[in-house]
Amino acid sequence: MKVLVTGFTGKVGSQVAKFLRSKDIPMVCGVRNVEKARDSLGDEYEYVELDFAEPSTFEGALEQVDRIFLMYTPGADLQFDIFLEMAKDKDIKHISYLSLKDVQFMPFIHHYKMEKLIKSSNIPYTFVRAGYFMQNLNDFLCKEIKERQRIFVPAGKGKTSFVETRDLAEISVLSLINTEIHKNKTYVITGNEALDFYDVAKIMTDVLNKKIEYTNPSVKEFKSVKKKLGEDEEFVNVVVGVHMPTKLGLAKGIKHDYEKVTGKKPTNIRKYVGDFKGKLDLENITT
Ligand SMILES: NC(=O)c1ccc[n+]([C@@H]2O[C@H](COP(=O)([O-])OP(=O)(O)OC[C@H]3O[C@@H](n4cnc5c(N)ncnc54)[C@H](OP(=O)(O)O)[C@@H]3O)[C@@H](O)[C@H]2O)c1
């Protein structure tokens, strides 16, 4: 058994690789720039070049692996259809695909199309449909948290089902190990509670011992502030789109698949904030 880990430098792929390593499972990490990955992340992992916009990299990435942790990456000209055709030709035994909660109601988004594509490839799969990542707080929400002590996102008063990427990675890895049990299954992975961003700000304030506010900007205010800060318009629109279901009250559903599969409670946001305190690097904030 050997796993190809895609999105290795990202939030979920990095955790999938850690889990696989903790279980001594052979893997190779697909990255766009092998040298850069080796320089920044060291030699602990084996790397192979993989760029979903460059089909010439697919053959090498699929060499000698029989399972794939697959995620849909950002970017243009992605050739997942060709990648999956090659995976089928290479006799890949299982794909664990990182998808999105409620994708079945969203035929216009790429995860919907990807699930269809994977099913039609006839490669056995597990779909891990994820709620809203807690790690977004130390990703695209982090700059505002650090610099202005606020969660700045146009999510209204809606609740969302936050999930820890380590929990997602754990489910993905289990599905890649126990392929027969998890073959052609779909899991919806969320935490145990839906929270709005006021709740999150309160928890962060408590755990970090620094006042963090949720300012609930309108979409117009959000876009205007981001424009002034010179942020990429396309990305800003994606962030608005991602938070729209929350704002509309459609993102609050909780599922218990994590507990059913692992027998454990999912990570809650209080623990997450504590664990990532260092990364949020709030030590230098003056309140
Ligand atoms: N954020 C959420 O709340 C949420 C919720 C549910 C589902 N999702 C889904 O989760 C996925 C994102 O996962 P993530 O947050 O772990 O990713 P991430 O942190 O945004 O990292 C993106 C990864 O994709 C790689 N990448 C970018 N372009 C690539 C290309 N052309 N070919 C190969 N690799 C490429 C990047 O590698 P480089 O180092 O080369 O850039 C990086 O490893 C998306 O499909 C998203 O829809 C997100």
The ligand as an SDF file (V2000), in Angstrom:
LIG
                    3D

 48 52  0  0  0  0  0  0  0  0999 V2000
  -11.9910   26.0880    3.9080 N   0  0  0  0  0  0  0  0  0  0  0  0
  -13.1080   25.4500    4.2170 C   0  0  0  0  0  0  0  0  0  0  0  0
  -13.7980   25.8130    5.1760 O   0  0  0  0  0  0  0  0  0  0  0  0
  -13.5380   24.2580    3.3730 C   0  0  0  0  0  0  0  0  0  0  0  0
  -14.6720   23.5270    3.7540 C   0  0  0  0  0  0  0  0  0  0  0  0
  -15.0150   22.3900    3.0200 C   0  0  0  0  0  0  0  0  0  0  0  0
  -14.2520   22.0040    1.9230 C   0  0  0  0  0  0  0  0  0  0  0  0
  -13.1700   22.7620    1.5690 N   0  0  0  0  0  0  0  0  0  0  0  0
  -12.3610   22.3240    0.3990 C   0  0  0  0  0  0  0  0  0  0  0  0
  -11.0600   22.0000    0.8450 O   0  0  0  0  0  0  0  0  0  0  0  0
  -10.1530   22.1830   -0.2540 C   0  0  0  0  0  0  0  0  0  0  0  0
   -9.0110   23.0560    0.2110 C   0  0  0  0  0  0  0  0  0  0  0  0
   -8.2890   22.3410    1.1820 O   0  0  0  0  0  0  0  0  0  0  0  0
   -7.1790   23.0900    2.0480 P   0  0  0  0  0  0  0  0  0  0  0  0
   -7.8390   24.2570    2.7140 O   0  0  0  0  0  0  0  0  0  0  0  0
   -6.4890   22.0720    2.8640 O   0  0  0  0  0  0  0  0  0  0  0  0
   -6.2070   23.6400    0.9310 O   0  0  0  0  0  0  0  0  0  0  0  0
   -5.2660   24.9030    1.0660 P   0  0  0  0  0  0  0  0  0  0  0  0
   -4.7650   25.0270    2.4480 O   0  0  0  0  0  0  0  0  0  0  0  0
   -5.9710   26.0530    0.4170 O   0  0  0  0  0  0  0  0  0  0  0  0
   -4.0470   24.4820    0.1470 O   0  0  0  0  0  0  0  0  0  0  0  0
   -4.1880   24.3320   -1.2360 C   0  0  0  0  0  0  0  0  0  0  0  0
   -3.2580   23.2130   -1.6770 C   0  0  0  0  0  0  0  0  0  0  0  0
   -3.4470   23.0000   -3.0760 O   0  0  0  0  0  0  0  0  0  0  0  0
   -2.1760   22.9640   -3.6950 C   0  0  0  0  0  0  0  0  0  0  0  0
   -2.3310   23.3830   -5.0900 N   0  0  0  0  0  0  0  0  0  0  0  0
   -2.7240   24.5920   -5.5420 C   0  0  0  0  0  0  0  0  0  0  0  0
   -2.8050   24.5690   -6.8890 N   0  0  0  0  0  0  0  0  0  0  0  0
   -2.4450   23.3180   -7.2790 C   0  0  0  0  0  0  0  0  0  0  0  0
   -2.3090   22.6750   -8.5440 C   0  0  0  0  0  0  0  0  0  0  0  0
   -2.5540   23.3280   -9.6920 N   0  0  0  0  0  0  0  0  0  0  0  0
   -1.9240   21.3870   -8.5870 N   0  0  0  0  0  0  0  0  0  0  0  0
   -1.6270   20.7150   -7.4400 C   0  0  0  0  0  0  0  0  0  0  0  0
   -1.7300   21.2590   -6.2050 N   0  0  0  0  0  0  0  0  0  0  0  0
   -2.1370   22.5620   -6.1330 C   0  0  0  0  0  0  0  0  0  0  0  0
   -1.3460   23.9260   -2.8790 C   0  0  0  0  0  0  0  0  0  0  0  0
   -0.0070   23.6500   -3.1220 O   0  0  0  0  0  0  0  0  0  0  0  0
    1.1060   24.7690   -3.4200 P   0  0  0  0  0  0  0  0  0  0  0  0
    1.9860   24.7360   -2.2260 O   0  0  0  0  0  0  0  0  0  0  0  0
    1.7580   24.2870   -4.6480 O   0  0  0  0  0  0  0  0  0  0  0  0
    0.3740   26.0740   -3.6150 O   0  0  0  0  0  0  0  0  0  0  0  0
   -1.7990   23.5520   -1.4700 C   0  0  0  0  0  0  0  0  0  0  0  0
   -1.1400   22.3980   -1.0230 O   0  0  0  0  0  0  0  0  0  0  0  0
  -10.9450   22.8570   -1.3770 C   0  0  0  0  0  0  0  0  0  0  0  0
  -11.3310   21.8980   -2.3170 O   0  0  0  0  0  0  0  0  0  0  0  0
  -12.1420   23.4230   -0.6220 C   0  0  0  0  0  0  0  0  0  0  0  0
  -13.2640   23.6020   -1.4460 O   0  0  0  0  0  0  0  0  0  0  0  0
  -12.7800   23.8650    2.2650 C   0  0  0  0  0  0  0  0  0  0  0  0
  1  2  1  0
  2  3  2  0
  2  4  1  0
  4  5  1  0
  4 48  2  0
  5  6  2  0
  6  7  1  0
  7  8  2  0
  8  9  1  0
  8 48  1  0
  9 10  1  0
  9 46  1  0
 10 11  1  0
 11 12  1  0
 11 44  1  0
 12 13  1  0
 13 14  1  0
 14 15  2  0
 14 16  1  0
 14 17  1  0
 17 18  1  0
 18 19  2  0
 18 20  1  0
 18 21  1  0
 21 22  1  0
 22 23  1  0
 23 24  1  0
 23 42  1  0
 24 25  1  0
 25 26  1  0
 25 36  1  0
 26 27  1  0
 26 35  1  0
 27 28  2  0
 28 29  1  0
 29 30  1  0
 29 35  2  0
 30 31  1  0
 30 32  2  0
 32 33  1  0
 33 34  2  0
 34 35  1  0
 36 37  1  0
 36 42  1  0
 37 38  1  0
 38 39  2  0
 38 40  1  0
 38 41  1  0
 42 43  1  0
 44 45  1  0
 44 46  1  0
 46 47  1  0
M  CHG  2   8   1  16  -1
M  END
$$$$
